[in-house]
Amino acid sequence: MHEDLPPQLPGGAPDQGEPVMRNWAIVLLLGLLAACSSSETKAPQWGFCEPNQDPFPERPAVGEPARLNWLRVEGTDVVDEQGRRVALRGFNFGSWLMMETWIAGIGLWDEGELLQHAEQQADALGVGDLWREARAATALEWLTEARSHRVLVEEWRAYMYARAGAEQRPAIDALWAWFDDAPWIFEERSLWDYLARRHGFPDAQELRARFQDAFITEEDVRRLSLIGLNLVRLPVWFELLETDFEGGAHFKPEGFARLDRFLRWARRFGVYVVLDLHGAPGGQSASWHQGLPDGGHLFENPACLAKTERLWQALAHYFRDEPHIAAYDLLNEPMSSPGPEDYRRVHDALYRAVRAEDTRHIVMIEDAYLPASDLVSPAEMGWENAMFSVHLYPGGTSAEDYLSRMEQALTRGPAADARFRVPVLLGEFNAADGEDSAAWSDEGMRLLLDRLNRRGVHWAIWTWKYWTGSPAWGFTFPRAPERIDVAGASFRELSAAFAGLSTLDHCSEHTRLKTILQDLAAAPAAPLDLSSAGPP
């Protein structure tokens, strides 16, 4: 029972008089017992890449008929069962099954804003110089994301305490007490851990389910298909699908059921899905968007790789007969790969895990913002039926400048390397990352999408939905955008706020971008051409 929700009388509306008092007494007694029980129930303790020996989940029979053909790779083309070239064009559904709070508008501040306020607090308390000194000690690791930002923040804390005089310690205590209440919720696990501390573990999990019930629904897939687009790249966190608690891990049937339901929507509206493991066990990068406050350990820890292999094997087993899955995207932005040997070792292990259960679907690898010399192509690993994906955020100062930067990145980057003679998906991009982009991002997207179509590059824009309409990071956005203050909200208020994120009842669309997409989605599929001259 939530303390901010009124108790419900048992058995509906009671009679008047003494029975009412007896009913209320029962309710109060049950409430006290529940409170005592919940206070003794501790949240499970996180493990670290705990093994999962559960049998693989089995997909229920799918009554919704498939509306699209199976896809396969033929040279540098994606083709259907009749050998016809297919162009994949659509959006990422970011921050749904892999939370990124900056996209959903959860929390009053993003990471940069929180740190600005923290520095102001430090200055007000007289320890600003020590704060800046602590940050400077990890500046390079912070900039390069060599280690996770949350880990480095804890090093700042330790640095300040180690170098503070006795007279400074009360100020440092006050600073970090303020910081811990701010709160830090930028990785998915950090968000739900914070809500578990405030509301209890079961309620935090209920809030998570309510968010996922609302943020993306069948209506979003319907709207995407009506534009004429045919692709959703679906980022997924591993903890959607299995636990990672001390003492053992288990598959989560509710997570697999959510994916199953989404693929049924994809069938209903004629859409392909790229299943993207956006956050792997241990973290394939140290960046916040892999979900863990301490990530980047997949490439160094055998237990994390083994857990990721088995998860991909379970997914391939579950979806082996699903034609609406265009490809399995093995690892999103695996930036912690130390070099080509480790890149090969980890990706080849995941490929073979998939192929042990599913020999038919396309498998995809990514560039991870790494140079071609740090990558290994599918052909060099002896793979079949494989694609390559790149993510590009070069910025820009105008529509023309943005197009020029994107063209340079495509034609001079790994995708144009002769070793990667496979179909190419531009898996993430958006002109909204440019300077003062509100004035030109629509035109920048029009120029780029037209060029991608003529170059035969498949594309998925980042992202479908954003918490506000400007900058245009999302195609759809709330009509009354407002950040969700998780620090000050009750359970009921958070539930209502999450319900208010549904597209059907609460969101608008970027109409000019919609017109651009409708015009360009239907362009004929072209052969891949990443030469510097490009197509006519």
Secondary structure, DSSP 8 states (H G I E B T S, - for coil): --TTS----TTSS--SSHHHHHHHHHHHHHHHHHHHHHHH-----B-SS--------------S---S---EEETTEEE-TT--B---EEEE-TTSBS--HHHHTBSSS-HHHHHHHHHHHHHHTT-HHHHHHHHHHTHHHHHHTSS-HHHHHHHHHHHHHHH--GGGHHHHHHHHHHHHHS----SHHHHHHHHHHHH-HHHHHHHHHHHHHHHS-HHHHHHHHHHT--EEEEEEEGGGTB--BTTB--B-HHHHHHHHHHHHHHHHHT-EEEEEEEE-TT-SSSSGGGS-SS---TTT-HHHHHHHHHHHHHHHHHHTT-TTEEEEE--S--TT--SHHHHHHHHHHHHHHHHTT-SSSEEEEE-TT--GGG---TGGGT-SSEEEEEE-----SSHHHHHHHHHHHHHHSGGGSTT--S-EEEEE--GGGSTTGGGTHHHHHHHHHHHHHHHT-EEEES-SB-SSSSS---SEEESS---B-TTT--HHHHHHHHHTT-HHHHEEE-HHHHHHHHHHHTS--------SS---
